[in-house]
Amino acid sequence: MLSGHKLSRISIVIIVCLYLFFPSGLSSTDGWFSAASIKYCGEIFHPHHLLYNPLGIIFTWLPSRAGIDILSSMKVLNALFAFLVLIVIQQILFKYNISEKQIVLICCLTGFSFSIIRYSTENETYVVPLFFALLASLNWANFLKEKKNKSAFYAGLCASVAVLFHQTYIFWWIGLMAAIIIEKERRAALLYFLVSMTGPVVYLSVILSTVGNSWNNIMNFILGAFRGGATLGISLQGLYLSFINLIRSFIQIHGYMYNMIKDNILFAVPGIVSMIFVILAFLKFPKKIDTKISQKFSRAHILILVLQLVFAILSFGNAEFMVMIPVLVFILLPFYTCNNDKFLMRLAIALAIWNISYGLLPLHYKSQAPEQILCKSAMENKNIIIIASDDQLLKSMLYYETGNNNIKNIMKSPASLNLKGGNQAILEAVIDSALSKEILIVTNCLDKEAISRQSIIEGNQNRTFFSKYKTSIIRSWKQSAGTRSVYQIEKKP
């Protein structure tokens, strides 16, 4: 797989070194919880990403015994799988005799896309299944070239493994299945389907060994979050967030960028340079051609792209379900354009400058100091109530630090409570009761947030709720996202 083609391999290694040396300093709720589950062998099998934690347990076994932090080890795991993703992209394009220069540029465009940077530098579950999905596509390409049934078998196996690492990749499986059926290769389609049944067999084996054999338990496990209140649908807000997150799959767009430039005007320079290169790129916009490479391969992946995008939109613009979009777009470019070297090169430079300056580096140097202080307070002082902007994040961090997954004194913010159908009056009663008993109440949900998905959804609900109390800053931290503070809640005089 790695013979020849040194230039594209070198470019891939450089990109992956950036992931390894600049991991995200701002781990998500899922990132902390998954690391804690691996650390304490808690939730080993999660229904939506069944095999991710077991893989983590295996991968971190030796590093953890050498004293290496599990969360950090998992970020290394994702960076290494990002390396494999780029290698498979390279092999797919070589399969269709794409030039070495174009392959370098497409690997750079993919590797510097914000969604790939984001999930390759964090403990999230989206890069590992992408590798297996692309491996399925590579085997599908082999089948189209050689018509060997074993390639269809391997394509089905890899696609089903991708689904086991994350359920959203069912649409990748469907796309390849549809393509094989259209080919009218009955034996190959049967092999693809039969080997894909390993997925349901693995699911059923896990369910029977963990939650029992009742039909209700089986459906609860498979549906996971949907039984917990998650829904699909279309709304104006969802369409707006879908559009923003589609763009963010390619380039970082976030409110903290305004704060960076506001603090130091020099932070505008990378953006200006990037926009200049985008303009220069579109001056050399490639010509559209009727594909002469492989209509069968390209059409299958257009179907996959459409299915994945529609599902992301129905999930109210969930950015995590769009991680594969840039990969598919950039792989398909040489199938439908010609004379595109200058366009791709200038676009790759623009993408690299923008996403390193506004994505990779800011996220690496971001700190979760306020959350760490709140966690320390929760551990040291049992007579405290913490009202958190993200209560699940704090609980996951505490779970990781202590092994305790049943934290009682951390409560949802008023906005979060309202959005989840809770009653803010109950929270108000808890606060009033605690204040009458002189129990310390602190919160981190009064900051003016940089524009983000959360700030758009929540609006001013938290500040409105707490306006009836006296609030005073205990400690503040100046960060690229703006000043973040921890506040004490008291009765108004």
Residue, then its C-alpha position, 0 to 999 in steps of 0.5 A: m500500500l505504501s510503495g512509491h508516491k513519496l510526495s503524497r506520503i510526505s504531505i500526509v505525514i506533515i498533516v498528521c504531525l500537526y494533529l499529533f503536536f497540536p491536540s485540542g485543549l477543549s475536550s467535549t462532553d462525549g470526549w471526557f465521558s468516553a475516556a472515563s468509560i475506557k479508564y474505568c471500563g464503565e460503558i464499554f459498549h455504546p449503542h451509537h458507536l459500539l466498538y469505539n470504547p473497546l478499541g480504546i481499551i485495547f489501544t490505551w492498555l499499554p500507555s496507561r500502564a506507562g502513566i500516559d493520560i487516557l484522554s491524550s492517548m485517545k487523541v493520538l488514536n484518532a490522529l493515527f486513524a486520520f493518517l490511515v484515512l489519508i492513505v486510503i484516499q491516496q490509494i483510491l485516487f491512484k486506482y484511477n490514475i489521478s496524477e501525483k500532484q493532484i493526489v497531494l493537493i486532494c489529501c491536503l484539502t481533506g486533511f486541512s478541512f476543519s471537520i477532519i482537523r477537529y475530530s482528528t485532534e479530539n477524543e471523538t468517534y468520527v474518524v475511525p469509522l471514516f477509515f473503514a468506510l473509505l476502505a470499503s470504497l477502496n474495495w468497491a473500486n477494486f471490484l469495479k476494476e477486477k470483478k473479483n467477488k472477494s472485493a465485494f466481500y471485503a467492501g461489505l465487511c469494511a462497511s459493516v465495521a464502519v457502522l459498528f464504529h458509528q451508526t451514521y455510516i449505515f448510509w455509506w453501507i446503503g450507497l455501496m449496496a445500491a451501487i452493487i445491486i445496480e451492477k446486476e452482479r448477483r453473487a457479489a451483491l449476495l456476498y456484500f449483504l451476507v458479510s454485512m450481517t456480521g454487524p447485526v450479529v455483533y450488536l445482538s451478541v453485545i445486547l444479549s450479553t449486557v442487557g438481556n434478551s427482551w425485545n424492549n431491551i434490544m430496541n432500547f439499546i439499538l435506538g439509544a438516544f432516540r428513546g431518550g428524546a432525540t428526534l429527527g425533523i426539519s425546522l428553520q433553525g435546523l436548516y440555518l444550523s445545517f447551512i452553518n455546519l456544512i460550511r464549518s465542515f470545510i472552514q472554522i467559523h466561530g464567534y471566538m474569531y471575532n474576539m481574537i481579532k478584537d484583541n489583536i488586529l494581527f489575527a485578521v492577517p491569516g483571514i485576509v491572506s486566505m481570502i486572497f488565495v480563494i479569489l486567486a483559486f476561483l480565477k482558475f476555476p476548473k472546467k467541468i467535464d463528463t467523467k471519463i474515469s469511473q461513472k459507477f464509482s463517482r455516482a455511488h459516492i454522490l449517492i452516499l454524500v446526498l444520504q449523509l447530508v440529508f440525515a445531518i439536516l434531519s438531525f438539525g444540522n448536527a456537525e458531527f454527522m457531516v465529517m465525511i462531506p469534505v472527504l467525499v467532495f474532494i475525492l470526487l473533484p477529479f472525476y468531474t473537473c480537468n485543468n484543476d491543479k492551480f485551483l486545487m493548490r490555491l484552495a489548499i493553501a487558503l484552507a491550510i492558513w485559515n484552519i490552522s490559524y482559526g481552528l487548530l491552534p486556537l483549539h489547542y491553546k484553549s483551556q477548560a480552566p473554569e470547568q476544572i475549577l468547578c470540578k475541584s470545588a465539587m470534589e473538595n466541598k460537598n456543601i456546594i451547588i454548581i449550576a453549569s452551562d454544560d452540566q453533562l460536561l462537568k459530570s463527565m470530567l468528574y467521572y474521568e477524575t474520580g470514577n464517580n458517575n453519579i454526581k448530585n450537586i451539579m445542575k442544569s442551567p436555566a436555559s438547558l433546563n427549559l430546552k429539555g422541557g424542565n421547569q425553571a421554577i423547580l431550579e428557583a426553589v432549589i436555589d432559594s432553599a440552598l441560600s436560606k441554608e447558606i449553601l454556596i451556589v456557583t455558576n459559569c453560565l452568565d458569561k456573554e458567549a461567543i456566537s455559537r450553536q449553543s448561544i443561538i439556541e439558548g439566547n439570554q435565558n440564563r442572564t434573565f433567570f439570574s437577574k433576580y439574584k445578586t451575582s459576583i465574580i469569584r474568578s475570571w480567565k481571559q481566553s481567545a473565546g473571551t473572558r470566562s468567569v465563575y460567579q457566586i449566586e446570592k440573595k439580593p439585598 
